[in-house]
Amino acid sequence: MMIETGDGLFSTCHIFYKHHELSLRLVFFWTASALADVLGGFLAFGLLHLRGVEGQADWRWPFLIEVQPPDIQREQTIDN
């Protein structure tokens, strides 16, 4: 995806923002990216320590949790 690379992000944002606004937008993007990395690390650490909970192996928990939001949305869509 072009937006996730540094050069692509700068080129895309340069089209929509003025020069003095661009640095602030890039700071927001890179700060959010760094925070997502930190939170993802903590989440992965916690999930991998769920060894044996509910009879599931530790590597299965990330997959089970990632399935829940789409599954809930699917059920809500079917009900309506």
VEXBABA-656196 format. One record per atom (N, C-alpha, C): x, y, z. Coordinates in steps of 0.1 Angstrom, whole numbers, padded with zeros to 4 digits, always signed. Example, Ala and Ser with C-alpha at 12.3 -4.5 7.8 and 13.67 -1.06 7.14 Angstrom:
2
+0132-0057+0078 +0123-0045+0078 +0132-0033+0078 +0128-0022+0071 +0137-0011+0071 +0129+0000+0079 
REM end
This chain:
80
+0008-0012+0000 +0000+0000+0000 +0009+0012+0000 +0006+0022-0008 +0014+0033-0010 +0015+0042+0002 +0004+0043+0009 +0003+0053+0021 +0012+0049+0032 +0015+0036+0033 +0023+0031+0045 +0038+0034+0043 +0042+0037+0031 +0057+0040+0030 +0059+0055+0032 +0071+0058+0036 +0074+0072+0039 +0073+0081+0027 +0078+0077+0016 +0078+0086+0004 +0064+0087-0001 +0056+0076-0002 +0042+0077-0006 +0033+0085+0002 +0036+0084+0015 +0028+0092+0025 +0031+0107+0023 +0043+0110+0022 +0047+0124+0020 +0041+0130+0007 +0042+0122-0004 +0037+0126-0017 +0022+0128-0017 +0015+0119-0010 +0000+0120-0010 -0004+0131-0001 +0002+0133+0010 -0002+0144+0019 +0002+0158+0013 +0012+0158+0006 +0017+0171+0000 +0006+0176-0010 -0001+0167-0016 -0012+0172-0025 -0023+0179-0018 -0027+0174-0006 -0039+0179+0001 -0036+0189+0012 -0024+0190+0017 -0021+0200+0028 -0011+0210+0024 -0012+0222+0030 -0002+0232+0027 +0011+0229+0034 +0022+0236+0030 +0035+0233+0035 +0036+0233+0051 +0030+0243+0057 +0031+0245+0071 +0021+0235+0079 +0012+0229+0072 +0003+0219+0078 +0009+0205+0077 +0017+0203+0067 +0022+0189+0064 +0030+0183+0075 +0038+0191+0082 +0047+0185+0092 +0038+0180+0104 +0028+0188+0107 +0019+0183+0118 +0012+0171+0115 +0007+0169+0102 +0000+0157+0098 +0009+0145+0098 +0021+0147+0094 +0031+0136+0094 +0034+0132+0108 +0035+0142+0117 +0038+0138+0131 +0027+0130+0137 +0014+0134+0134 +0003+0126+0139 +0004+0111+0133 +0007+0110+0121 +0007+0097+0115 +0018+0088+0121 +0030+0094+0122 +0041+0086+0127 +0040+0083+0142 +0034+0092+0150 +0031+0090+0164 +0021+0079+0165 +0010+0079+0158 +0000+0069+0158 +0006+0055+0154 +0015+0055+0145 +0022+0043+0140 +0030+0037+0151 +0038+0046+0158 +0046+0041+0169 +0038+0036+0181 +0027+0043+0184 +0018+0038+0195 +0012+0025+0192 +0008+0023+0179 +0002+0010+0175 +0012-0001+0176 +0025+0002+0173 +0035-0009+0175 +0037-0013+0189 +0037-0003+0198 +0038-0005+0213 +0026-0013+0218 +0014-0009+0215 +0002-0015+0219 +0001-0029+0214 +0005-0031+0201 +0005-0044+0195 +0014-0054+0202 +0026-0049+0206 +0035-0057+0213 +0030-0061+0227 +0024-0052+0234 +0018-0056+0247 +0007-0066+0245 -0002-0064+0235 -0012-0073+0232 -0007-0087+0228 +0003-0088+0220 +0009-0100+0216 +0015-0107+0228 +0022-0100+0237 +0028-0106+0249 +0017-0112+0258 +0006-0105+0260 -0005-0110+0268 -0012-0122+0262 -0014-0122+0249 -0021-0133+0242 -0012-0145+0242 +0001-0144+0241 +0009-0156+0240 +0011-0162+0254 +0007-0154+0265 +0008-0160+0278 -0005-0166+0282 -0014-0168+0273 -0027-0175+0276 -0026-0190+0273 -0014-0195+0275 -0012-0210+0273 -0021-0218+0281 -0029-0227+0275 -0037-0236+0283 -0050-0231+0288 -0053-0218+0286 -0066-0212+0290 -0077-0217+0281 -0088-0222+0286 -0099-0227+0279 -0095-0239+0270 -0084-0245+0273 -0079-0257+0266 -0073-0253+0252 -0070-0241+0250 -0064-0236+0237 -0049-0234+0238 -0042-0237+0228 -0028-0234+0227 -0026-0219+0227 -0014-0214+0231 -0011-0200+0231 -0012-0193+0217 -0007-0200+0207 -0007-0194+0194 -0021-0193+0187 -0031-0200+0193 -0044-0199+0187 -0052-0186+0191 -0048-0181+0203 -0056-0169+0208 -0056-0157+0198 -0045-0153+0192 -0046-0141+0183 -0056-0144+0172 -0056-0156+0166 -0066-0160+0156 -0080-0159+0161 -0082-0165+0172 -0096-0165+0178 -0101-0151+0181 -0092-0142+0185 -0097-0128+0188 -0099-0120+0175 -0091-0122+0165 -0092-0115+0153 -0105-0119+0145 -0110-0131+0148 -0122-0135+0141 -0135-0129+0147 -0135-0125+0160 -0146-0121+0167 -0153-0108+0161 -0146-0097+0159 -0153-0085+0153 -0160-0087+0140 -0154-0094+0130 -0161-0097+0118 -0173-0106+0120 -0172-0116+0129 -0182-0125+0132 -0194-0118+0138 -0192-0109+0147 -0202-0101+0154 -0209-0092+0144 -0201-0086+0135 -0207-0077+0125 -0216-0085+0115 -0211-0097+0112 -0219-0106+0103 -0232-0109+0109 -0232-0113+0122 -0244-0117+0128 -0254-0105+0129 -0249-0093+0132 -0257-0081+0132 -0263-0078+0119 -0255-0080+0108 -0260-0077+0095 -0271-0087+0091 -0269-0099+0094 -0279-0110+0091 -0292-0107+0098 -0291-0103+0111 -0303-0101+0119 -0311-0089+0114 -0305-0079+0108 -0312-0067+0104 -0318-0070+0090 
REM end
